[in-house]
């Protein structure tokens, strides 16, 4: 009798689940398609959050961009729009992400490096100059100071004559994953969660079309999380945000329809498709059963996807075009609502204009030259994908149960549990790469004797001095006493229970800087210092 290939084949998914060489009806024995799938656009949303998905129109095509000065980034945005981008996605530099002005000593050497430097409403006005904010959808990857950048965007829109009700887009606003994976936090978890809830309330009243949070698994995946960890820890953070808002007195159906998510898409296409499907199903069940959400939009897991930057290589960078194409296809087949495709040269430096254009063209080929937009969820009923979806769902639920056993996402973060789990996975992947067990084309197999020369995009180091000059000019011509009064009002609100976004908006409108506003909150809330565990 022949050996069972399931017991002899060592192949496993990125999440460590076994992959059978052949799948058949026996793998779905007892499987209830009606309960597990439903119809597209209906609970449990396994097949997608909208009935027609891409058959009516494709996903939103975003390109994550931002570098140097606001004027330079504005020029890149205009180029992307001219080439067919349907949504902007803003990258901010590290000082902005950490709530520091460009002339702060701690910002030295980092101004404009990994994104655009935004110090005030004047920078934001330049960033979106000539771009009609009532007609574009903008995503902003900003977390601890997310409320500030959202308010700056609103102020620029109003200066353009765009009513807040017409503004659409997303602010990431997901500080919990910063404690787990990225480290660009400012305040301790409790006031940070309060600020998130204040954004929920503010947007419901003032900017109703805005997605108030993009709960991110992408950055955890970039830090090393496998697919099961990515969706488990992301959804656990999502549960914490919902609990925070409900505890603050909000009705779940008043804010949950504006929640959104952000995931990575890797080259392991089948598992990624299964991951997205499993995540939708878990979230729908959590929102209906734990939180009693009645509105179907509250049960939908709507998400943006970015192709996997961590899988790009500096060696033979043109091969990244192939990787990104596969990753983008996985995201589309998995049912994403918007997509950013990385440029092939991002493992070396900031993308050149040509590389960014090619990344966008990748999406356009998928949307307009293939047949993936002709039908919804073509993998439905697949022996392999349905089995993998069920397996990933079970693995993610097991990890989510362990977070709950720790007392919830914040308690587990304070113990360093999620971070430790991700670090162990990252270490295992690196060991597999170093040993050759995991193939990385151009790195540990199929290498070249010599790499072809490449000229990367460089950021002008003089940007830092120019930003400092702009800040000095801003402070000299603004109404200083008005700024002081506005910051005092902000501190008073932060000390009490009022929504801090209203005095924050007044301070920013008076030309207070991002650093000054964050410093005012630091005075009241303090800064987060993680406990070192050895």
C-alpha positions as CSV (number, residue, x, y, z in Angstrom):
1,X,0.0,0.0,0.0
2,X,1.4,3.4,-1.0
3,X,2.4,5.8,1.8
4,X,0.0,8.6,2.5
5,X,1.6,11.7,0.9
6,X,0.2,13.8,3.7
7,X,2.4,12.1,6.2
8,X,5.6,12.1,4.1
9,X,5.5,15.5,2.4
10,X,7.1,18.2,4.7
11,X,5.6,21.2,3.0
12,X,4.0,23.6,5.4
13,X,2.4,27.0,5.1
14,X,4.0,30.2,6.5
15,X,1.8,29.7,9.6
16,X,3.2,26.2,10.1
17,X,0.1,24.4,9.0
18,X,0.6,21.3,6.8
19,X,0.0,21.6,3.0
20,X,-1.2,18.4,1.4
21,X,0.1,17.6,-2.1
22,X,-3.5,16.8,-3.2
23,X,-6.8,17.9,-1.8
24,X,-10.1,16.2,-2.4
25,X,-13.7,15.9,-1.2
26,X,-12.5,14.1,2.0
27,X,-10.8,17.3,3.1
28,X,-14.1,19.1,3.3
29,X,-16.1,16.2,4.8
30,X,-18.9,17.7,6.9
31,X,-18.2,21.2,5.5
32,X,-21.3,23.4,5.2
33,X,-20.9,25.8,2.4
34,X,-24.0,27.7,3.3
35,X,-22.8,28.3,6.9
36,X,-19.1,28.8,6.0
37,X,-19.5,30.9,2.9
38,X,-22.9,32.5,2.4
39,X,-23.2,34.7,-0.6
40,X,-20.8,37.6,-1.5
41,X,-21.8,40.7,0.5
42,X,-23.7,38.7,3.1
43,X,-22.8,37.3,6.6
44,X,-20.2,35.9,7.3
45,X,-18.6,37.7,4.4
46,X,-16.1,34.9,3.6
47,X,-16.6,35.6,-0.1
48,X,-16.2,39.3,0.1
49,X,-17.9,42.3,1.7
50,X,-19.8,43.5,-1.4
51,X,-22.1,41.4,-3.6
52,X,-20.5,42.4,-6.9
53,X,-16.9,43.0,-5.7
54,X,-14.8,44.0,-8.7
55,X,-17.3,43.1,-11.4
56,X,-18.7,46.6,-11.3
57,X,-15.5,48.5,-10.7
58,X,-12.0,47.5,-9.5
59,X,-10.5,48.1,-6.1
60,X,-9.0,51.5,-5.1
61,X,-5.5,51.8,-6.5
62,X,-3.3,53.6,-4.0
63,X,0.4,54.3,-4.0
64,X,2.1,55.0,-0.7
65,X,4.3,58.0,-1.2
66,X,5.9,60.9,0.6
67,X,9.5,62.1,1.0
68,X,11.5,65.2,1.6
69,X,9.4,68.4,1.6
70,X,5.7,68.9,1.2
71,X,6.3,70.4,-2.2
72,X,8.3,67.4,-3.5
73,X,5.7,65.0,-2.3
74,X,2.9,67.1,-3.8
75,X,4.7,66.8,-7.2
76,X,4.8,62.9,-6.8
77,X,1.1,62.8,-5.9
78,X,0.3,64.8,-9.0
79,X,2.3,62.4,-11.1
80,X,0.6,59.4,-9.6
81,X,-2.9,60.9,-10.2
82,X,-2.0,61.7,-13.8
83,X,-0.9,58.0,-14.3
84,X,-4.3,56.7,-12.9
85,X,-4.0,56.4,-9.2
86,X,-7.4,56.6,-7.6
87,X,-6.4,57.1,-4.0
88,X,-3.5,58.8,-2.3
89,X,-1.6,57.2,0.6
90,X,0.7,59.5,2.6
91,X,4.0,58.5,4.2
92,X,5.2,60.8,7.0
93,X,8.8,61.1,8.1
94,X,9.9,59.7,11.5
95,X,9.8,63.0,13.5
96,X,6.2,63.6,12.3
97,X,5.2,60.1,13.3
98,X,6.7,60.6,16.8
99,X,5.2,64.1,17.3
100,X,8.3,66.2,16.9
101,X,8.9,69.3,14.9
102,X,11.7,69.2,12.2
103,X,13.8,71.6,14.3
104,X,13.7,69.5,17.4
105,X,17.2,68.1,18.4
106,X,15.8,64.6,18.4
107,X,14.7,65.0,14.8
108,X,18.3,65.6,13.5
109,X,19.2,63.4,10.5
110,X,15.6,62.1,10.1
111,X,13.7,65.0,8.5
112,X,12.1,63.9,5.2
113,X,13.9,60.6,5.1
114,X,11.2,57.9,5.3
115,X,8.3,60.2,4.4
116,X,7.2,63.8,4.2
117,X,7.9,66.3,6.9
118,X,4.7,68.0,8.2
119,X,5.1,70.5,10.9
120,X,2.1,72.7,10.6
121,X,-1.1,73.5,8.6
122,X,1.1,75.4,6.1
123,X,3.0,72.3,5.2
124,X,-0.2,70.3,4.9
125,X,-1.6,73.1,2.6
126,X,1.5,72.7,0.3
127,X,1.3,68.9,0.4
128,X,-2.2,68.9,-1.1
129,X,-1.9,72.1,-3.2
130,X,-3.9,71.8,-6.4
131,X,-5.4,68.4,-5.4
132,X,-9.1,68.6,-4.9
133,X,-9.7,67.0,-1.6
134,X,-13.5,66.6,-2.3
135,X,-12.7,64.3,-5.2
136,X,-9.8,62.1,-3.9
137,X,-9.7,59.5,-1.2
138,X,-6.6,59.9,1.0
139,X,-5.1,57.4,3.4
140,X,-2.6,58.6,6.0
141,X,-0.2,56.2,7.7
142,X,0.1,58.0,11.0
143,X,-0.7,56.6,14.5
144,X,0.2,58.3,17.7
145,X,-0.4,61.8,16.3
146,X,-3.2,60.6,13.9
147,X,-5.7,63.1,15.3
148,X,-3.5,66.0,14.5
149,X,-2.9,65.0,10.8
150,X,-6.6,64.3,10.3
151,X,-7.4,67.8,11.6
152,X,-4.8,69.4,9.4
153,X,-6.3,67.6,6.5
154,X,-9.8,69.0,7.5
155,X,-8.4,72.5,7.8
156,X,-6.8,72.3,4.3
157,X,-10.1,70.9,2.9
158,X,-12.0,73.8,4.4
159,X,-9.5,76.3,3.0
160,X,-10.3,74.7,-0.5
161,X,-14.0,75.2,0.2
162,X,-14.6,71.5,0.7
163,X,-17.1,70.7,3.5
164,X,-15.9,68.1,6.0
165,X,-18.8,65.9,5.0
166,X,-17.3,65.5,1.6
167,X,-13.9,64.4,2.8
168,X,-13.2,60.7,2.4
169,X,-10.2,58.6,3.4
170,X,-8.6,56.7,6.2
171,X,-6.3,57.6,9.1
172,X,-4.3,54.6,10.5
173,X,-4.7,55.7,14.1
174,X,-3.7,52.2,15.3
175,X,-1.4,52.8,18.3
176,X,-1.6,49.3,19.8
177,X,0.4,47.7,17.0
178,X,3.0,50.4,17.6
179,X,3.7,48.9,21.1
180,X,3.9,45.4,19.5
181,X,5.9,46.0,16.3
182,X,6.8,49.5,15.1
183,X,7.7,51.6,18.2
184,X,6.4,55.0,17.0
185,X,4.2,55.5,20.1
186,X,4.1,58.7,22.2
187,X,1.7,58.3,25.1
188,X,0.9,55.3,27.4
189,X,-1.8,52.9,26.2
190,X,-4.7,54.3,28.3
191,X,-4.6,57.9,27.0
192,X,-3.7,56.6,23.6
193,X,-6.9,54.6,23.6
194,X,-8.9,57.6,24.8
195,X,-7.5,59.6,21.9
196,X,-8.6,56.8,19.5
197,X,-12.1,57.0,21.0
198,X,-12.2,60.8,20.7
199,X,-11.4,60.4,16.9
200,X,-14.3,58.0,16.6
201,X,-16.7,60.5,18.2
202,X,-15.3,63.5,16.3
203,X,-15.5,61.9,12.9
204,X,-19.1,60.7,13.5
205,X,-20.1,64.2,14.2
206,X,-17.8,66.2,11.8
207,X,-16.3,64.0,9.1
208,X,-18.9,61.1,8.6
209,X,-17.3,59.6,5.5
210,X,-13.9,59.2,7.1
211,X,-12.6,55.8,8.1
212,X,-11.5,56.5,11.7
213,X,-8.9,53.7,12.1
214,X,-7.0,51.2,10.0
215,X,-6.2,48.4,12.3
216,X,-2.9,47.1,11.0
217,X,-1.5,43.7,10.7
218,X,0.9,44.8,8.0
219,X,3.5,46.2,10.3
220,X,3.4,43.1,12.5
221,X,3.9,41.0,9.4
222,X,6.9,43.2,8.4
223,X,8.3,42.5,11.9
224,X,8.0,38.8,11.3
225,X,4.5,37.7,12.2
226,X,3.2,34.7,10.2
227,X,-0.3,34.9,8.6
228,X,-2.1,33.3,11.6
229,X,-0.4,35.7,14.0
230,X,-1.0,38.6,11.7
231,X,-4.8,38.2,11.7
232,X,-5.0,37.0,15.3
233,X,-3.2,39.9,16.8
234,X,-4.8,42.5,14.5
235,X,-8.3,41.3,15.3
236,X,-7.5,41.2,19.0
237,X,-6.4,44.8,18.7
238,X,-9.6,45.5,16.9
239,X,-11.6,44.0,19.7
240,X,-9.8,46.2,22.2
241,X,-10.7,49.3,20.2
242,X,-14.3,48.3,20.0
243,X,-14.4,47.7,23.7
244,X,-12.9,51.1,24.4
245,X,-15.5,52.9,22.3
246,X,-18.3,51.0,23.9
247,X,-17.0,51.7,27.4
248,X,-16.9,55.4,26.4
249,X,-20.6,55.2,25.8
250,X,-20.8,54.8,22.0
251,X,-23.2,52.4,20.4
252,X,-21.4,49.8,18.3
253,X,-23.4,50.5,15.2
254,X,-22.6,54.2,15.4
255,X,-18.9,53.7,14.8
256,X,-18.1,50.2,13.7
257,X,-19.1,50.8,10.0
258,X,-16.1,53.2,9.7
259,X,-13.6,50.7,11.1
260,X,-11.1,49.4,8.5
261,X,-8.1,47.1,8.5
262,X,-4.7,46.9,6.8
263,X,-2.9,43.7,5.9
264,X,0.1,42.5,4.1
265,X,0.1,40.3,1.0
266,X,2.9,37.8,0.6
267,X,4.1,35.6,-2.3
268,X,2.5,32.5,-0.8
269,X,-0.7,33.1,-2.8
270,X,-2.9,30.3,-1.6
271,X,-2.4,30.9,2.1
272,X,-2.8,34.7,1.6
273,X,-6.2,34.2,-0.1
274,X,-7.2,31.9,2.7
275,X,-6.0,34.4,5.3
276,X,-8.2,37.2,4.0
277,X,-11.2,35.0,3.8
278,X,-10.7,33.6,7.4
279,X,-10.2,37.1,8.8
280,X,-13.5,38.3,7.3
281,X,-15.4,35.4,8.8
282,X,-13.8,35.7,12.3
283,X,-14.5,39.5,12.4
284,X,-18.1,39.1,11.3
285,X,-18.8,36.5,14.0
286,X,-17.0,38.6,16.7
287,X,-19.0,41.8,15.9
288,X,-22.3,39.9,15.7
289,X,-21.9,37.6,18.7
290,X,-19.7,39.5,21.1
291,X,-20.8,43.1,20.4
292,X,-24.3,42.5,19.1
293,X,-23.8,44.6,16.0
294,X,-26.9,44.7,13.9
295,X,-25.8,46.8,11.0
296,X,-24.2,44.5,8.3
297,X,-21.6,47.2,7.7
298,X,-20.5,46.8,11.3
299,X,-19.8,43.2,10.7
300,X,-17.8,43.7,7.5
301,X,-14.0,43.5,7.6
302,X,-13.0,46.1,5.0
303,X,-9.3,46.3,4.4
304,X,-6.5,47.9,2.5
305,X,-3.6,45.7,1.4
306,X,0.1,46.4,0.7
307,X,2.4,44.0,-0.9
308,X,5.1,42.6,1.3
309,X,8.0,45.1,1.6
310,X,9.8,42.6,3.9
311,X,10.1,40.1,1.0
312,X,11.7,42.6,-1.4
313,X,15.4,42.1,-2.0
314,X,18.2,44.5,-2.8
315,X,19.9,41.8,-4.8
316,X,18.5,41.6,-8.4
317,X,15.9,44.2,-7.6
318,X,14.0,43.7,-10.9
319,X,12.9,40.3,-9.6
320,X,10.8,42.3,-7.1
321,X,8.5,43.2,-10.0
322,X,7.6,39.5,-10.2
323,X,7.1,39.2,-6.4
324,X,4.9,42.3,-6.3
325,X,2.8,41.0,-9.1
326,X,2.1,37.7,-7.3
327,X,1.5,39.5,-4.0
328,X,-1.0,41.9,-5.7
329,X,-2.8,39.0,-7.3
330,X,-3.2,37.3,-3.9
331,X,-4.7,40.5,-2.5
332,X,-7.1,40.8,-5.3
333,X,-8.2,37.2,-5.2
334,X,-8.5,37.6,-1.4
335,X,-11.0,40.4,-1.8
336,X,-9.2,43.6,-0.8
337,X,-10.9,47.0,-1.0
338,X,-7.8,48.9,-1.9
339,X,-4.2,48.0,-2.8
340,X,-0.8,49.5,-2.7
341,X,1.9,47.8,-4.8
342,X,5.5,48.3,-3.6
343,X,8.0,49.6,-6.1
344,X,10.8,47.2,-7.1
345,X,13.6,49.4,-5.8
346,X,12.2,50.0,-2.2
347,X,14.7,47.5,-0.7
348,X,17.4,49.9,-1.8
349,X,16.0,53.4,-1.3
350,X,12.9,55.6,-1.8
351,X,11.2,54.7,-5.1
352,X,12.1,56.5,-8.2
353,X,9.3,58.0,-10.3
354,X,9.7,55.2,-12.9
355,X,9.6,52.5,-10.3
356,X,6.4,54.0,-8.7
357,X,4.8,54.1,-12.1
358,X,5.6,50.5,-12.8
359,X,4.1,49.5,-9.4
360,X,0.9,51.2,-10.4
361,X,0.9,49.7,-13.8
362,X,1.0,46.2,-12.1
363,X,-2.4,46.9,-10.6
364,X,-3.8,48.3,-13.8
365,X,-2.7,45.1,-15.7
366,X,-4.5,43.0,-13.1
367,X,-7.6,45.1,-13.3
368,X,-7.9,45.6,-17.0
369,X,-6.0,42.8,-18.8
370,X,-6.8,39.7,-16.7
371,X,-10.1,38.1,-15.9
372,X,-9.8,38.3,-12.1
373,X,-12.4,41.1,-12.1
374,X,-15.0,39.0,-14.0
375,X,-16.3,37.0,-11.1
376,X,-16.5,37.2,-7.3
377,X,-14.3,34.9,-5.1
378,X,-13.3,32.3,-7.8
379,X,-11.7,30.1,-5.1
380,X,-15.0,29.4,-3.4
381,X,-15.5,25.7,-2.9
382,X,-11.8,24.9,-3.7
383,X,-10.8,21.8,-1.7
384,X,-7.4,23.4,-1.0
385,X,-8.4,27.0,-0.3
386,X,-11.4,26.1,1.8
387,X,-9.3,23.6,3.9
388,X,-6.6,26.3,4.3
389,X,-9.2,28.9,5.2
390,X,-10.6,26.6,8.0
391,X,-7.1,25.8,9.2
392,X,-6.0,29.4,9.4
393,X,-9.3,30.4,11.1
394,X,-8.7,27.7,13.8
395,X,-5.0,28.8,14.3
396,X,-5.9,32.5,14.6
397,X,-8.8,31.8,17.0
398,X,-6.4,29.8,19.2
399,X,-4.0,32.8,19.3
400,X,-6.8,35.2,20.0
401,X,-7.9,33.0,22.9
402,X,-4.4,33.2,24.4
403,X,-4.6,37.1,24.2
404,X,-8.0,36.9,26.0
405,X,-6.5,34.7,28.7
406,X,-3.9,37.4,29.3
407,X,-6.6,39.9,29.9
408,X,-7.0,41.3,26.4
409,X,-4.7,43.0,23.9
410,X,-3.4,45.8,26.2
411,X,-2.6,43.4,29.0
412,X,-0.8,41.1,26.7
413,X,1.1,44.0,25.2
414,X,2.2,45.1,28.6
415,X,3.6,41.6,29.2
416,X,5.3,41.7,25.8
417,X,3.6,38.5,24.7
418,X,2.6,39.4,21.1
419,X,6.0,41.0,20.5
420,X,7.8,37.9,21.8
421,X,5.7,35.6,19.6
422,X,6.5,37.6,16.5
423,X,10.2,37.8,17.3
424,X,10.4,34.0,17.6
425,X,8.7,33.6,14.2
426,X,11.1,36.2,12.7
427,X,14.1,34.3,14.1
428,X,12.8,31.0,12.7
429,X,12.4,32.5,9.2
430,X,15.9,34.0,9.3
431,X,17.3,30.7,10.3
432,X,15.5,28.9,7.5
433,X,16.8,31.5,5.0
434,X,20.4,31.4,6.3
435,X,20.4,27.5,6.1
436,X,18.9,27.5,2.6
437,X,15.8,25.6,3.7
438,X,13.7,28.7,2.6
439,X,14.5,29.8,-0.9
440,X,14.9,33.5,-1.6
441,X,15.7,34.0,-5.3
442,X,18.8,36.1,-5.8
443,X,19.8,35.9,-2.1
444,X,20.5,32.3,-1.2
445,X,19.8,30.7,-4.7
446,X,20.2,31.8,-8.3
447,X,22.6,34.5,-7.3
448,X,24.7,36.7,-9.7
449,X,28.4,37.1,-9.5
450,X,28.0,40.8,-9.7
451,X,25.0,43.1,-9.3
452,X,24.1,45.6,-11.9
453,X,24.6,49.2,-10.9
454,X,21.5,51.1,-9.7
455,X,21.1,54.8,-9.0
456,X,18.7,55.3,-6.1
457,X,16.6,58.3,-5.3
458,X,18.4,60.4,-2.6
459,X,16.8,62.9,-0.2
460,X,18.5,66.3,-0.1
461,X,20.1,66.6,3.4
462,X,19.5,70.4,3.2
463,X,15.8,69.7,3.7
464,X,16.3,69.7,7.5
465,X,17.7,73.3,7.5
466,X,15.0,74.5,5.1
467,X,12.2,73.1,7.3
468,X,13.8,74.7,10.4
469,X,13.8,78.1,8.5
470,X,10.1,77.6,7.6
471,X,9.3,76.9,11.3
472,X,11.1,80.0,12.5
473,X,9.2,82.1,10.0
474,X,5.9,80.5,11.0
475,X,6.5,81.2,14.7
476,X,7.6,84.8,13.9
477,X,4.4,85.8,12.0
478,X,1.7,83.9,13.8
479,X,-0.3,85.3,16.8
480,X,1.7,83.9,19.7
481,X,-0.8,84.7,22.5
482,X,-3.6,83.0,20.4
483,X,-1.5,79.8,20.1
484,X,-0.7,79.9,23.9
485,X,-4.4,80.2,24.7
486,X,-5.3,77.3,22.4
487,X,-2.7,75.1,23.9
488,X,-3.9,75.9,27.4
489,X,-7.4,74.9,26.3
490,X,-6.0,71.6,24.9
491,X,-4.2,70.8,28.2
492,X,-7.4,71.5,30.1
493,X,-9.4,69.1,27.9
494,X,-6.7,66.5,28.2
495,X,-6.8,66.8,32.0
496,X,-10.6,66.2,32.0
497,X,-12.9,64.1,29.9
498,X,-13.8,66.5,27.0
499,X,-13.1,65.4,23.4
500,X,-9.5,66.8,22.8
501,X,-10.0,67.1,19.0
502,X,-11.9,70.3,19.3
503,X,-9.3,72.4,21.2
504,X,-6.6,70.6,19.1
505,X,-8.2,71.8,15.9
506,X,-8.3,75.4,17.3
507,X,-4.6,75.2,18.2
508,X,-3.6,73.9,14.7
509,X,-5.8,76.5,13.0
510,X,-3.9,79.1,15.0
511,X,-0.6,77.8,13.6
512,X,0.5,75.7,16.5
513,X,3.0,73.1,15.3
514,X,2.6,69.3,15.4
515,X,5.4,69.2,18.0
516,X,3.9,71.9,20.2
517,X,0.5,70.1,20.3
518,X,2.1,66.8,21.1
519,X,4.3,68.4,23.8
520,X,1.1,69.9,25.4
521,X,-0.4,66.4,25.6
522,X,2.9,64.9,26.8
523,X,2.8,67.3,29.7
524,X,-0.6,65.9,30.8
525,X,-0.5,62.2,29.7
526,X,3.3,61.5,29.9
527,X,5.2,59.3,27.5
528,X,5.3,55.5,27.2
529,X,8.4,53.8,28.4
530,X,8.3,50.0,27.7
531,X,9.4,47.8,30.5
532,X,12.6,45.9,29.6
533,X,12.2,42.2,30.2
534,X,15.3,39.9,30.3
